[in-house]
Amino acid sequence: MEKTLLTERFQELAGIKPLAEQPMMGDLGDMQDDKISADAGKLADSPILNQINSRVEWEDAMDVLMKKADDIDQVSDSVKRTWLQNALKAI
């Protein structure tokens, strides 16, 4: 699988929309969304993605991301559940 496809798939599984699909910034209140978009780009370019080469490594990465979500107030169990349901639909 090409690196680009793997990166796009990882972003999809992580719930990260491509920059082209990010909402347009209409006013100063959307500056937080701009920061999120920049962070998503940094994640896509992360060298850590090159180290995920097996099913076990992918599972470990997904476990780390889900555990990190517990530290983020905005990511409730409902948000995780919805994301997982959407990821399953995409498979």
C-alpha positions in Angstrom: 0.0 0.0 0.0 1.4 3.4 -0.9 2.4 5.7 1.9 -0.1 8.3 0.8 -3.0 5.8 1.0 -1.9 4.6 4.4 -1.7 8.2 5.6 -5.2 8.9 4.3 -6.6 5.7 5.8 -5.0 6.5 9.2 -6.5 10.0 9.1 -9.9 8.6 8.2 -9.7 6.1 11.1 -8.6 8.9 13.4 -11.6 11.0 12.3 -9.4 13.7 10.7 -11.0 15.3 7.6 -8.6 16.3 4.8 -7.8 20.0 4.8 -9.9 20.4 1.7 -13.0 19.2 3.6 -12.4 21.5 6.6 -15.0 24.2 7.2 -14.1 27.6 5.9 -13.1 30.2 8.5 -15.8 32.8 8.5 -14.9 34.9 11.6 -12.5 35.2 14.5 -14.6 32.7 16.5 -13.4 30.0 14.0 -9.7 30.5 14.8 -9.8 27.3 17.0 -10.9 25.3 13.9 -7.9 26.8 12.0 -5.5 25.5 14.7 -7.2 22.1 14.5 -6.6 22.0 10.7 -2.9 22.8 11.2 -2.6 20.1 13.8 -4.2 17.6 11.5 -1.7 18.4 8.9 1.2 17.9 11.3 -0.2 14.5 12.3 -0.4 13.4 8.6 3.2 14.3 8.2 4.3 12.6 11.4 7.2 10.1 11.1 5.4 7.9 13.5 3.1 6.8 10.7 6.0 5.3 8.9 6.6 3.0 11.9 3.1 1.4 11.7 3.7 -1.6 9.5 1.8 -4.4 11.0 -1.7 -5.2 12.4 -0.3 -5.3 16.0 1.4 -1.9 15.5 -1.8 -0.4 14.1 -3.9 -1.8 17.0 -1.4 -0.4 19.5 -1.6 3.1 17.8 -5.3 3.0 17.8 -5.3 2.0 21.6 -3.0 5.0 22.3 -5.3 7.4 20.4 -8.4 6.1 22.2 -6.7 6.4 25.6 -5.6 9.9 24.8 -9.2 10.8 24.0 -9.9 10.2 27.7 -7.7 13.2 28.6 -9.7 15.5 26.3 -12.8 17.0 27.8 -14.6 17.5 24.5 -14.3 13.8 23.6 -17.0 12.0 25.5 -17.9 8.3 25.2 -20.7 9.4 22.9 -18.2 11.1 20.5 -16.0 8.0 20.5 -19.0 5.8 19.9 -20.2 7.9 16.9 -16.7 8.0 15.5 -16.3 4.2 15.7 -19.7 3.7 14.1 -18.8 5.9 11.2 -15.4 4.2 10.8 -17.2 0.8 10.7 -19.6 2.1 8.0 -16.6 3.2 5.9 -15.1 -0.3 5.9 
